[in-house]
Amino acid sequence: MTVELPEHRLKRLKMRSMRRGIKEMDVVLSAFAEDRLAVMNEADLQTYDRLLGENDQDIYSWVLGRQDPPDQFAALMQDISAHARGR
């Protein structure tokens, strides 16, 4: 099993954040990743990594508050939504 170095993990997560399926999610997630990933704890990084596996249309609806995210993403989506709104 290969262990991913922390700096490689952050780089991978940032790349996945800005190479999404829709431009709106590129903008929202890449800005969040740039500002927040380096200070997130391990559990939050794991949750963010799982979030990046979700469908962009679903994440977009969660960011806009059109739908409630699954419980596993609720706290993270609050942070992402607040960041997108400049809070």
N, C-alpha and C positions, 0 to 999 in steps of 0.2 A: 504494500500500500504506500502510495506517495503522499507525503504531507505537504500541503500547500503553505508556502511562506506567507506571513501576514501581509507583506507589501504586495505580493502577487495576488492575493485574495482581494485586496482593496482595488487593485488595478482591474481585475476581472469584473468585479461588481460595478465599478464605474463604467467600464466598457459596455456591459450588459444594460446599464441604465440609460446610456445614450444611443443605443442601437436597438430601438424598439420597433414595433410594427406601425405605430402612428406617431406623427411629429409632436403632437401635444404631450405624449408620454415621454418622448425624448427630452423635451424641454423641462418638464416637471421633475422627472426622476434624475436626470443628469445634474440639475442644480441642487437637488436634495443630496445626492450622493457626494458631490463635491464639497458641500458644506458640512455634512453630518457623519459620513461613514467612519472617518478617522477617530471620532470620539465615541462611537457606539460600542457597547459591551458585546461579548460573545453571543449571548442569547438574541440580542437585537440584530446582529449581523446574520445569524442563521435565519431569523424570521425574514429579513430583507432578501436574503438569497432565495428563500422559498417564494416570496412575493414575486420576484422576477420571473418565476416560472408560470405565473398566472397570465391569463388572456388580457391584452391591453384594453380591450373594450370594457372588461369588468373593472380593471383598476381605474380607468377613466371615470366610470360611473361612481366608484367609491370615492375618488378624489372630489368629484363635484357634489357628492352627497345625494345622488339620485337613488342609490341602493346602499344598504348597509353591508359592510365587508364581513366576511366570516370572522368569527370571534378571534381566531388565531392572528388576524391582521388588524384588528380594531384599533389598538393603541398606536401601532405603526402608521396606519392610515390617518389617524388624527394628526400625528406629527407631520406627515407628508402634506396633508391638506393645509395645515397651518403655515407650513413653510412656503407652499405655493401661493398662499394669500399674503405673504410677506409679514407674517406674525412671528 
